[in-house]
């Protein structure tokens, strides 16, 4: 029973970790897209 609980908690931690990584990846993509958009607008205004 204890072993099963440990495996379950490990699985839950893994799921949490995966979700966190996915969120972080989305955040990085969002920031990169925003940065590229701002750079494009800046170049458009300067040019």
N, CA, C and O atoms as a GROMACS GRO file, in nm:
protein
  188
    1UNK      N    1   0.084  -0.120   0.000
    1UNK     CA    2   0.000   0.000   0.000
    1UNK      C    3   0.089   0.126   0.000
    1UNK      O    4   0.063   0.221  -0.074
    2UNK      N    5   0.192   0.126   0.084
    2UNK     CA    6   0.283   0.240   0.093
    2UNK      C    7   0.356   0.261  -0.041
    2UNK      O    8   0.373   0.373  -0.087
    3UNK      N    9   0.398   0.148  -0.101
    3UNK     CA   10   0.467   0.156  -0.230
    3UNK      C   11   0.378   0.219  -0.337
    3UNK      O   12   0.423   0.301  -0.417
    4UNK      N   13   0.252   0.178  -0.338
    4UNK     CA   14   0.155   0.231  -0.434
    4UNK      C   15   0.139   0.383  -0.414
    4UNK      O   16   0.136   0.459  -0.511
    5UNK      N   17   0.130   0.425  -0.288
    5UNK     CA   18   0.117   0.567  -0.259
    5UNK      C   19   0.239   0.646  -0.306
    5UNK      O   20   0.226   0.755  -0.360
    6UNK      N   21   0.356   0.588  -0.286
    6UNK     CA   22   0.479   0.654  -0.332
    6UNK      C   23   0.479   0.669  -0.483
    6UNK      O   24   0.514   0.774  -0.536
    7UNK      N   25   0.440   0.562  -0.552
    7UNK     CA   26   0.434   0.568  -0.699
    7UNK      C   27   0.332   0.671  -0.744
    7UNK      O   28   0.356   0.745  -0.840
    8UNK      N   29   0.219   0.677  -0.674
    8UNK     CA   30   0.114   0.773  -0.709
    8UNK      C   31   0.164   0.916  -0.690
    8UNK      O   32   0.141   1.001  -0.777
    9UNK      N   33   0.230   0.943  -0.579
    9UNK     CA   34   0.282   1.078  -0.553
    9UNK      C   35   0.391   1.114  -0.654
    9UNK      O   36   0.400   1.229  -0.697
   10UNK      N   37   0.472   1.016  -0.692
   10UNK     CA   38   0.575   1.041  -0.792
   10UNK      C   39   0.510   1.076  -0.926
   10UNK      O   40   0.556   1.165  -0.996
   11UNK      N   41   0.405   1.005  -0.959
   11UNK     CA   42   0.332   1.030  -1.084
   11UNK      C   43   0.269   1.170  -1.081
   11UNK      O   44   0.273   1.243  -1.180
   12UNK      N   45   0.211   1.207  -0.966
   12UNK     CA   46   0.151   1.340  -0.951
   12UNK      C   47   0.256   1.449  -0.965
   12UNK      O   48   0.232   1.551  -1.030
   13UNK      N   49   0.373   1.428  -0.903
   13UNK     CA   50   0.482   1.526  -0.914
   13UNK      C   51   0.528   1.539  -1.058
   13UNK      O   52   0.556   1.649  -1.105
   14UNK      N   53   0.535   1.425  -1.128
   14UNK     CA   54   0.576   1.426  -1.269
   14UNK      C   55   0.476   1.505  -1.353
   14UNK      O   56   0.515   1.583  -1.440
   15UNK      N   57   0.347   1.483  -1.326
   15UNK     CA   58   0.242   1.556  -1.400
   15UNK      C   59   0.254   1.706  -1.375
   15UNK      O   60   0.246   1.787  -1.468
   16UNK      N   61   0.272   1.742  -1.246
   16UNK     CA   62   0.287   1.884  -1.211
   16UNK      C   63   0.408   1.945  -1.283
   16UNK      O   64   0.402   2.056  -1.335
   17UNK      N   65   0.517   1.869  -1.284
   17UNK     CA   66   0.640   1.915  -1.349
   17UNK      C   67   0.618   1.936  -1.498
   17UNK      O   68   0.662   2.037  -1.554
   18UNK      N   69   0.549   1.841  -1.563
   18UNK     CA   70   0.521   1.851  -1.707
   18UNK      C   71   0.434   1.973  -1.737
   18UNK      O   72   0.459   2.046  -1.833
   19UNK      N   73   0.332   1.994  -1.654
   19UNK     CA   74   0.243   2.110  -1.674
   19UNK      C   75   0.323   2.239  -1.658
   19UNK      O   76   0.307   2.332  -1.736
   20UNK      N   77   0.410   2.243  -1.555
   20UNK     CA   78   0.493   2.362  -1.531
   20UNK      C   79   0.584   2.389  -1.650
   20UNK      O   80   0.598   2.503  -1.693
   21UNK      N   81   0.645   2.283  -1.704
   21UNK     CA   82   0.733   2.298  -1.820
   21UNK      C   83   0.657   2.349  -1.940
   21UNK      O   84   0.706   2.435  -2.013
   22UNK      N   85   0.534   2.296  -1.962
   22UNK     CA   86   0.451   2.340  -2.074
   22UNK      C   87   0.416   2.488  -2.061
   22UNK      O   88   0.424   2.564  -2.158
   23UNK      N   89   0.379   2.528  -1.940
   23UNK     CA   90   0.343   2.668  -1.914
   23UNK      C   91   0.465   2.758  -1.939
   23UNK      O   92   0.454   2.862  -2.002
   24UNK      N   93   0.581   2.715  -1.888
   24UNK     CA   94   0.703   2.792  -1.907
   24UNK      C   95   0.737   2.804  -2.056
   24UNK      O   96   0.779   2.910  -2.102
   25UNK      N   97   0.719   2.694  -2.130
   25UNK     CA   98   0.747   2.696  -2.273
   25UNK      C   99   0.655   2.795  -2.344
   25UNK      O  100   0.700   2.873  -2.429
   26UNK      N  101   0.525   2.793  -2.309
   26UNK     CA  102   0.430   2.887  -2.368
   26UNK      C  103   0.469   3.030  -2.334
   26UNK      O  104   0.460   3.119  -2.418
   27UNK      N  105   0.512   3.051  -2.211
   27UNK     CA  106   0.552   3.184  -2.166
   27UNK      C  107   0.672   3.234  -2.246
   27UNK      O  108   0.675   3.350  -2.288
   28UNK      N  109   0.771   3.147  -2.266
   28UNK     CA  110   0.891   3.183  -2.341
   28UNK      C  111   0.854   3.217  -2.485
   28UNK      O  112   0.903   3.315  -2.541
   29UNK      N  113   0.766   3.136  -2.546
   29UNK     CA  114   0.722   3.160  -2.684
   29UNK      C  115   0.648   3.293  -2.692
   29UNK      O  116   0.666   3.370  -2.786
   30UNK      N  117   0.563   3.319  -2.591
   30UNK     CA  118   0.486   3.444  -2.587
   30UNK      C  119   0.576   3.565  -2.576
   30UNK      O  120   0.557   3.665  -2.646
   31UNK      N  121   0.675   3.557  -2.488
   31UNK     CA  122   0.769   3.668  -2.470
   31UNK      C  123   0.850   3.689  -2.597
   31UNK      O  124   0.872   3.803  -2.638
   32UNK      N  125   0.896   3.581  -2.660
   32UNK     CA  126   0.974   3.591  -2.783
   32UNK      C  127   0.890   3.653  -2.894
   32UNK      O  128   0.939   3.738  -2.968
   33UNK      N  129   0.764   3.613  -2.905
   33UNK     CA  130   0.674   3.668  -3.007
   33UNK      C  131   0.651   3.817  -2.983
   33UNK      O  132   0.653   3.896  -3.077
   34UNK      N  133   0.629   3.855  -2.857
   34UNK     CA  134   0.608   3.996  -2.823
   34UNK      C  135   0.732   4.078  -2.855
   34UNK      O  136   0.722   4.188  -2.909
   35UNK      N  137   0.850   4.023  -2.822
   35UNK     CA  138   0.976   4.093  -2.849
   35UNK      C  139   0.994   4.113  -2.998
   35UNK      O  140   1.032   4.222  -3.042
   36UNK      N  141   0.968   4.009  -3.079
   36UNK     CA  142   0.981   4.019  -3.224
   36UNK      C  143   0.881   4.121  -3.280
   36UNK      O  144   0.914   4.198  -3.371
   37UNK      N  145   0.759   4.122  -3.225
   37UNK     CA  146   0.657   4.217  -3.270
   37UNK      C  147   0.700   4.360  -3.241
   37UNK      O  148   0.689   4.448  -3.327
   38UNK      N  149   0.751   4.383  -3.118
   38UNK     CA  150   0.798   4.518  -3.081
   38UNK      C  151   0.916   4.560  -3.169
   38UNK      O  152   0.924   4.675  -3.213
   39UNK      N  153   1.007   4.466  -3.196
   39UNK     CA  154   1.122   4.496  -3.282
   39UNK      C  155   1.075   4.531  -3.423
   39UNK      O  156   1.128   4.624  -3.484
   40UNK      N  157   0.977   4.458  -3.475
   40UNK     CA  158   0.925   4.483  -3.609
   40UNK      C  159   0.860   4.621  -3.616
   40UNK      O  160   0.880   4.695  -3.712
   41UNK      N  161   0.781   4.656  -3.513
   41UNK     CA  162   0.715   4.787  -3.509
   41UNK      C  163   0.820   4.898  -3.500
   41UNK      O  164   0.809   5.000  -3.568
   42UNK      N  165   0.922   4.878  -3.418
   42UNK     CA  166   1.031   4.976  -3.402
   42UNK      C  167   1.102   4.998  -3.536
   42UNK      O  168   1.128   5.112  -3.575
   43UNK      N  169   1.135   4.889  -3.605
   43UNK     CA  170   1.203   4.897  -3.734
   43UNK      C  171   1.112   4.968  -3.836
   43UNK      O  172   1.159   5.048  -3.917
   44UNK      N  173   0.981   4.936  -3.831
   44UNK     CA  174   0.886   4.996  -3.923
   44UNK      C  175   0.879   5.148  -3.901
   44UNK      O  176   0.874   5.225  -3.997
   45UNK      N  177   0.877   5.192  -3.774
   45UNK     CA  178   0.873   5.335  -3.743
   45UNK      C  179   1.002   5.404  -3.783
   45UNK      O  180   1.000   5.512  -3.841
   46UNK      N  181   1.116   5.342  -3.751
   46UNK     CA  182   1.246   5.402  -3.782
   46UNK      C  183   1.267   5.407  -3.933
   46UNK      O  184   1.314   5.507  -3.988
   47UNK      N  185   1.231   5.297  -3.998
   47UNK     CA  186   1.248   5.288  -4.144
   47UNK      C  187   1.147   5.377  -4.212
   47UNK      O  188   1.144   5.384  -4.335
   0.00000   0.00000   0.00000
